[in-house]
Amino acid sequence: MQLLAGFLSAREAHIFKTRLEASNIGAFIQGEDFVNMYWPFAMAIGGVRVYVVEADLECAHAVIADCLAGRYRRELEAEFGDLDDTKCPRCGSASFKSRSSRLDMAMLAATFFLSGIIFPARARVHVCDACGHRWHDD
């Protein structure tokens, strides 16, 4: 087995593995349990790693190149329309800034100080660059 790629989340690794399998390339995932339990160390171990057999390595690199070039995204958009779900609800602009809410950050800090466990912060508050409208994730 040859290492093909590493991802910081198991979800991304599984999506990529599915893309490989759709191209008739068998793939194996390693490290997802460790990364799910100890995500701050994901980069230290190389993330969730995707392996392929050496005979499929060249074809797998072609799939990576197609992913990075946006080929699969264009195919999905042709079938399903615009894939960028997050747009300003007032003006429809896709240009905005995001940050975590102060309440979420306070809860993350409290959880860390009480238990020593770190959880990833997610962007919940958005401000449109075009019209200045502010909205929250549902």
Buried (B, 14 or more C-beta within 10 A) or exposed (E): BEEBBBBBBBEBBBEBBEBBEEBEBBBEBBBBEBBEEEBEEBEEBBBBBBBBEEEBBEEBEEBBEBBEEEEEEEEEEEEEEEEEEEBBEEEEEEEBEEEBBEEBEEBBEEEEEEEEEEEEEEBBBBBBEEEEBEBEEE
